[in-house]
Every structure is written in structure tokens, then in C-alpha cells.
Amino acid sequence: MIKTVFIPALAGLAVLAAPSAALAGTVQDNTNTVRVSTADLDLTSEAGATQLQKRIRAATFQACLYDARGQVTTADVQFSCVRESAKESRPQVAQKIANARFGG
């Protein structure tokens, strides 16, 4: 069984004021994937699920620190990237926890 969660980190969101529809092409072109291990977590417990959320947040902050060219992003860009990554990864994380708890 695979014991990881893959989190999309949307690096390189340069135009924050643009509508999200306009960013769709940019987001797709600059997506990195971050692997977060769950092998040592008991996702059937609340503590395990909380620890997974902490790991994901730390990994996305790290992945969003640099843009597609390897340049350090601004704080606004990094936080936007983290928010978008969290939103996109929510279903995968919820499924991983549900599978652990309910045998999926």
C-alpha cells in the first residue's frame, strides 16, 4: 500500500490580481508535486490526521517558496500558492483519511 499523499504546489503565480479563470493556464503550467509521507501516521486517529495536515502545510510552504524559474517568490505569491494548493489537495487528503478510517 502506498503511504504517501501527493500535494500539488502551484509555483509561479505571478499575477495575483487576475481572475482565477485567467490564471488557469498559468497554474497548470507551473504545478509541482510534493510527496508527504503518511507511513508512520495513524490516520484513524484525530492526532494522526492533524499531524498529516501539519506536514502538508509545511511541505506546501517549502514548495511554494520558489517560482518556476527557481527564484524566491514574494510572501504574497507564496501564501496564494499555499492556499491554492491546500484547496486542490483537500479531496485527496480527505479520501486518504476516509480510506484509513473506513477501510477504503
Backbone as JSON Lines, residues from 0, in Angstrom:
{"i":0,"aa":"M","n":[0.84,-1.17,0.0],"ca":[0.0,0.0,0.0],"c":[0.88,1.24,0.0]}
{"i":1,"aa":"I","n":[0.56,2.19,-0.83],"ca":[1.31,3.44,-0.89],"c":[0.96,4.28,0.32]}
{"i":2,"aa":"K","n":[1.97,4.76,0.98],"ca":[1.79,5.52,2.22],"c":[2.23,6.97,2.02]}
{"i":3,"aa":"T","n":[1.78,7.6,0.95],"ca":[2.12,8.99,0.71],"c":[0.91,9.72,0.16]}
{"i":4,"aa":"V","n":[0.95,11.01,0.29],"ca":[-0.04,11.89,-0.31],"c":[0.72,12.82,-1.23]}
{"i":5,"aa":"F","n":[0.23,13.01,-2.44],"ca":[0.88,13.91,-3.38],"c":[0.1,15.22,-3.4]}
{"i":6,"aa":"I","n":[0.79,16.29,-3.1],"ca":[0.17,17.6,-2.98],"c":[0.63,18.48,-4.14]}
{"i":7,"aa":"P","n":[-0.31,19.01,-4.91],"ca":[0.1,19.93,-5.97],"c":[0.51,21.26,-5.37]}
{"i":8,"aa":"A","n":[1.68,21.72,-5.71],"ca":[2.14,23.03,-5.26],"c":[2.18,23.94,-6.47]}
{"i":9,"aa":"L","n":[1.41,24.97,-6.43],"ca":[1.25,25.83,-7.59],"c":[2.28,26.96,-7.57]}
{"i":10,"aa":"A","n":[3.45,26.66,-8.05],"ca":[4.53,27.64,-8.05],"c":[4.38,28.59,-9.23]}
{"i":11,"aa":"G","n":[4.79,29.8,-9.03],"ca":[4.86,30.74,-10.14],"c":[3.59,31.52,-10.39]}
{"i":12,"aa":"L","n":[2.72,31.7,-9.42],"ca":[1.54,32.52,-9.62],"c":[1.97,33.99,-9.53]}
{"i":13,"aa":"A","n":[2.23,34.58,-10.67],"ca":[2.81,35.92,-10.67],"c":[1.76,37.02,-10.64]}
{"i":14,"aa":"V","n":[0.61,36.79,-11.22],"ca":[-0.4,37.84,-11.32],"c":[-1.53,37.51,-10.37]}
{"i":15,"aa":"L","n":[-1.47,38.05,-9.17],"ca":[-2.45,37.73,-8.15],"c":[-3.77,38.45,-8.34]}
{"i":16,"aa":"A","n":[-3.77,39.57,-9.02],"ca":[-5.0,40.34,-9.19],"c":[-5.87,39.81,-10.32]}
{"i":17,"aa":"A","n":[-5.35,38.93,-11.15],"ca":[-6.11,38.41,-12.28],"c":[-7.18,37.46,-11.81]}
{"i":18,"aa":"P","n":[-8.29,37.36,-12.53],"ca":[-9.34,36.41,-12.17],"c":[-8.8,34.98,-12.24]}
{"i":19,"aa":"S","n":[-9.38,34.1,-11.45],"ca":[-8.88,32.72,-11.4],"c":[-8.98,32.03,-12.75]}
{"i":20,"aa":"A","n":[-9.97,32.37,-13.56],"ca":[-10.08,31.76,-14.89],"c":[-8.87,32.14,-15.74]}
{"i":21,"aa":"A","n":[-8.4,33.34,-15.59],"ca":[-7.24,33.77,-16.35],"c":[-5.97,33.08,-15.86]}
{"i":22,"aa":"L","n":[-5.94,32.7,-14.6],"ca":[-4.77,32.02,-14.05],"c":[-4.73,30.53,-14.37]}
{"i":23,"aa":"A","n":[-5.82,29.99,-14.86],"ca":[-5.91,28.54,-15.06],"c":[-4.76,28.02,-15.91]}
{"i":24,"aa":"G","n":[-4.42,28.69,-16.99],"ca":[-3.32,28.24,-17.82],"c":[-1.99,28.33,-17.11]}
{"i":25,"aa":"T","n":[-1.78,29.41,-16.38],"ca":[-0.55,29.59,-15.63],"c":[-0.4,28.53,-14.56]}
{"i":26,"aa":"V","n":[-1.48,28.26,-13.86],"ca":[-1.44,27.28,-12.78],"c":[-1.08,25.91,-13.32]}
{"i":27,"aa":"Q","n":[-1.69,25.5,-14.42],"ca":[-1.42,24.19,-14.98],"c":[0.03,24.07,-15.42]}
{"i":28,"aa":"D","n":[0.59,25.13,-15.97],"ca":[1.95,25.08,-16.49],"c":[3.01,25.07,-15.39]}
{"i":29,"aa":"N","n":[2.67,25.52,-14.2],"ca":[3.67,25.68,-13.14],"c":[3.36,24.83,-11.92]}
{"i":30,"aa":"T","n":[2.82,23.67,-12.12],"ca":[2.47,22.82,-11.0],"c":[3.62,21.89,-10.66]}
{"i":31,"aa":"N","n":[4.01,21.91,-9.41],"ca":[4.98,20.96,-8.87],"c":[4.21,19.99,-7.99]}
{"i":32,"aa":"T","n":[4.77,18.85,-7.74],"ca":[4.14,17.87,-6.86],"c":[5.05,17.63,-5.67]}
{"i":33,"aa":"V","n":[4.46,17.64,-4.5],"ca":[5.19,17.41,-3.26],"c":[4.69,16.1,-2.67]}
{"i":34,"aa":"R","n":[5.6,15.26,-2.26],"ca":[5.26,13.98,-1.65],"c":[5.34,14.13,-0.13]}
{"i":35,"aa":"V","n":[4.24,13.75,0.54],"ca":[4.19,13.82,2.01],"c":[3.95,12.41,2.52]}
{"i":36,"aa":"S","n":[4.87,11.92,3.31],"ca":[4.78,10.56,3.82],"c":[3.71,10.44,4.92]}
{"i":37,"aa":"T","n":[2.98,9.33,4.86],"ca":[1.99,9.02,5.9],"c":[2.28,7.68,6.55]}
{"i":38,"aa":"A","n":[3.42,7.09,6.22],"ca":[3.74,5.74,6.66],"c":[3.74,5.58,8.18]}
{"i":39,"aa":"D","n":[4.16,6.61,8.89],"ca":[4.25,6.5,10.34],"c":[3.05,7.11,11.06]}
{"i":40,"aa":"L","n":[2.02,7.5,10.32],"ca":[0.85,8.13,10.93],"c":[-0.32,7.17,11.06]}
{"i":41,"aa":"D","n":[-1.05,7.28,12.14],"ca":[-2.29,6.54,12.32],"c":[-3.43,7.47,11.92]}
{"i":42,"aa":"L","n":[-3.84,7.38,10.66],"ca":[-4.86,8.29,10.15],"c":[-6.26,7.96,10.65]}
{"i":43,"aa":"T","n":[-6.39,6.88,11.4],"ca":[-7.68,6.59,12.01],"c":[-7.91,7.45,13.25]}
{"i":44,"aa":"S","n":[-6.85,8.08,13.74],"ca":[-6.97,8.94,14.92],"c":[-6.97,10.4,14.52]}
{"i":45,"aa":"E","n":[-7.55,11.22,15.37],"ca":[-7.57,12.66,15.13],"c":[-6.15,13.23,15.17]}
{"i":46,"aa":"A","n":[-5.32,12.7,16.07],"ca":[-3.94,13.17,16.18],"c":[-3.17,12.89,14.89]}
{"i":47,"aa":"G","n":[-3.38,11.73,14.3],"ca":[-2.7,11.38,13.05],"c":[-3.14,12.28,11.9]}
{"i":48,"aa":"A","n":[-4.44,12.54,11.83],"ca":[-4.96,13.42,10.78],"c":[-4.43,14.84,10.95]}
{"i":49,"aa":"T","n":[-4.35,15.3,12.18],"ca":[-3.81,16.63,12.46],"c":[-2.34,16.72,12.06]}
{"i":50,"aa":"Q","n":[-1.59,15.68,12.38],"ca":[-0.16,15.65,12.02],"c":[0.0,15.66,10.5]}
{"i":51,"aa":"L","n":[-0.86,14.95,9.79],"ca":[-0.81,14.95,8.33],"c":[-1.05,16.36,7.81]}
{"i":52,"aa":"Q","n":[-2.02,17.06,8.34],"ca":[-2.3,18.43,7.91],"c":[-1.09,19.34,8.15]}
{"i":53,"aa":"K","n":[-0.42,19.16,9.28],"ca":[0.78,19.96,9.58],"c":[1.89,19.68,8.57]}
{"i":54,"aa":"R","n":[2.08,18.41,8.24],"ca":[3.11,18.04,7.28],"c":[2.81,18.63,5.9]}
{"i":55,"aa":"I","n":[1.55,18.56,5.52],"ca":[1.16,19.09,4.22],"c":[1.39,20.59,4.16]}
{"i":56,"aa":"R","n":[1.01,21.28,5.21],"ca":[1.2,22.73,5.23],"c":[2.69,23.09,5.15]}
{"i":57,"aa":"A","n":[3.52,22.4,5.89],"ca":[4.97,22.67,5.86],"c":[5.54,22.37,4.47]}
{"i":58,"aa":"A","n":[5.11,21.28,3.87],"ca":[5.62,20.91,2.55],"c":[5.19,21.9,1.48]}
{"i":59,"aa":"T","n":[3.95,22.39,1.55],"ca":[3.49,23.35,0.55],"c":[4.18,24.7,0.72]}
{"i":60,"aa":"F","n":[4.41,25.11,1.97],"ca":[5.15,26.37,2.17],"c":[6.53,26.26,1.53]}
{"i":61,"aa":"Q","n":[7.19,25.13,1.71],"ca":[8.52,24.93,1.14],"c":[8.46,24.9,-0.39]}
{"i":62,"aa":"A","n":[7.5,24.16,-0.94],"ca":[7.39,24.04,-2.39],"c":[7.0,25.36,-3.05]}
{"i":63,"aa":"C","n":[6.23,26.16,-2.35],"ca":[5.76,27.44,-2.91],"c":[6.76,28.57,-2.7]}
{"i":64,"aa":"L","n":[7.86,28.29,-2.07],"ca":[8.86,29.32,-1.81],"c":[9.54,29.79,-3.09]}
{"i":65,"aa":"Y","n":[9.62,28.92,-4.09],"ca":[10.3,29.24,-5.34],"c":[9.32,29.2,-6.51]}
{"i":66,"aa":"D","n":[9.54,30.07,-7.49],"ca":[8.7,30.06,-8.68],"c":[9.25,29.06,-9.69]}
{"i":67,"aa":"A","n":[8.65,29.02,-10.86],"ca":[9.02,28.04,-11.89],"c":[10.45,28.22,-12.38]}
{"i":68,"aa":"R","n":[11.01,29.42,-12.23],"ca":[12.39,29.68,-12.66],"c":[13.39,29.44,-11.55]}
{"i":69,"aa":"G","n":[12.92,29.07,-10.35],"ca":[13.81,28.83,-9.24],"c":[14.1,30.07,-8.42]}
{"i":70,"aa":"Q","n":[13.39,31.15,-8.7],"ca":[13.56,32.39,-7.96],"c":[12.67,32.38,-6.72]}
{"i":71,"aa":"V","n":[13.13,32.99,-5.66],"ca":[12.34,33.09,-4.43],"c":[11.13,33.97,-4.72]}
{"i":72,"aa":"T","n":[9.96,33.51,-4.3],"ca":[8.73,34.25,-4.52],"c":[8.53,35.28,-3.4]}
{"i":73,"aa":"T","n":[7.62,36.19,-3.64],"ca":[7.26,37.14,-2.59],"c":[6.34,36.42,-1.6]}
{"i":74,"aa":"A","n":[6.17,37.0,-0.44],"ca":[5.3,36.4,0.58],"c":[3.87,36.28,0.06]}
{"i":75,"aa":"D","n":[3.38,37.29,-0.66],"ca":[2.02,37.24,-1.21],"c":[1.84,36.08,-2.18]}
{"i":76,"aa":"V","n":[2.81,35.9,-3.04],"ca":[2.75,34.81,-4.02],"c":[2.82,33.46,-3.3]}
{"i":77,"aa":"Q","n":[3.7,33.35,-2.32],"ca":[3.83,32.1,-1.58],"c":[2.53,31.75,-0.86]}
{"i":78,"aa":"F","n":[1.93,32.71,-0.17],"ca":[0.69,32.43,0.55],"c":[-0.45,32.1,-0.4]}
{"i":79,"aa":"S","n":[-0.5,32.76,-1.54],"ca":[-1.51,32.44,-2.54],"c":[-1.33,31.01,-3.04]}
{"i":80,"aa":"C","n":[-0.09,30.66,-3.31],"ca":[0.24,29.31,-3.76],"c":[-0.17,28.28,-2.72]}
{"i":81,"aa":"V","n":[0.13,28.54,-1.45],"ca":[-0.22,27.61,-0.37],"c":[-1.74,27.45,-0.27]}
{"i":82,"aa":"R","n":[-2.47,28.57,-0.37],"ca":[-3.94,28.49,-0.31],"c":[-4.5,27.65,-1.45]}
{"i":83,"aa":"E","n":[-4.02,27.9,-2.66],"ca":[-4.5,27.15,-3.82],"c":[-4.13,25.67,-3.71]}
{"i":84,"aa":"S","n":[-2.93,25.39,-3.25],"ca":[-2.5,24.0,-3.1],"c":[-3.35,23.27,-2.07]}
{"i":85,"aa":"A","n":[-3.64,23.96,-0.96],"ca":[-4.48,23.36,0.08],"c":[-5.87,23.06,-0.47]}
{"i":86,"aa":"K","n":[-6.41,23.99,-1.23],"ca":[-7.74,23.81,-1.81],"c":[-7.76,22.61,-2.76]}
{"i":87,"aa":"E","n":[-6.74,22.51,-3.59],"ca":[-6.68,21.42,-4.57],"c":[-6.4,20.06,-3.93]}
{"i":88,"aa":"S","n":[-5.69,20.06,-2.81],"ca":[-5.32,18.78,-2.19],"c":[-6.37,18.27,-1.21]}
{"i":89,"aa":"R","n":[-7.31,19.13,-0.79],"ca":[-8.32,18.74,0.2],"c":[-9.03,17.42,-0.13]}
{"i":90,"aa":"P","n":[-9.53,17.23,-1.36],"ca":[-10.21,15.96,-1.65],"c":[-9.31,14.73,-1.51]}
{"i":91,"aa":"Q","n":[-8.06,14.85,-1.93],"ca":[-7.14,13.72,-1.83],"c":[-6.85,13.39,-0.36]}
{"i":92,"aa":"V","n":[-6.65,14.42,0.45],"ca":[-6.36,14.21,1.87],"c":[-7.58,13.61,2.56]}
{"i":93,"aa":"A","n":[-8.76,14.13,2.27],"ca":[-9.98,13.6,2.87],"c":[-10.19,12.13,2.48]}
{"i":94,"aa":"Q","n":[-9.89,11.8,1.23],"ca":[-10.03,10.42,0.78],"c":[-9.04,9.5,1.49]}
{"i":95,"aa":"K","n":[-7.82,9.97,1.66],"ca":[-6.79,9.19,2.34],"c":[-7.2,8.9,3.78]}
{"i":96,"aa":"I","n":[-7.72,9.89,4.47],"ca":[-8.16,9.71,5.86],"c":[-9.38,8.8,5.92]}
{"i":97,"aa":"A","n":[-10.33,8.99,5.02],"ca":[-11.53,8.15,4.99],"c":[-11.17,6.69,4.69]}
{"i":98,"aa":"N","n":[-10.23,6.48,3.78],"ca":[-9.81,5.11,3.49],"c":[-9.18,4.45,4.71]}
{"i":99,"aa":"A","n":[-8.41,5.22,5.46],"ca":[-7.78,4.66,6.67],"c":[-8.83,4.35,7.72]}
{"i":100,"aa":"R","n":[-9.79,5.23,7.87],"ca":[-10.8,5.06,8.93],"c":[-11.86,4.04,8.6]}
{"i":101,"aa":"F","n":[-12.23,3.98,7.32],"ca":[-13.37,3.13,6.94],"c":[-12.99,1.99,6.01]}
{"i":102,"aa":"G","n":[-11.69,1.76,5.84],"ca":[-11.21,0.62,5.08],"c":[-11.47,0.7,3.58]}
{"i":103,"aa":"G","n":[-11.13,1.83,2.97],"ca":[-11.41,2.02,1.54],"c":[-10.34,1.67,0.65]}
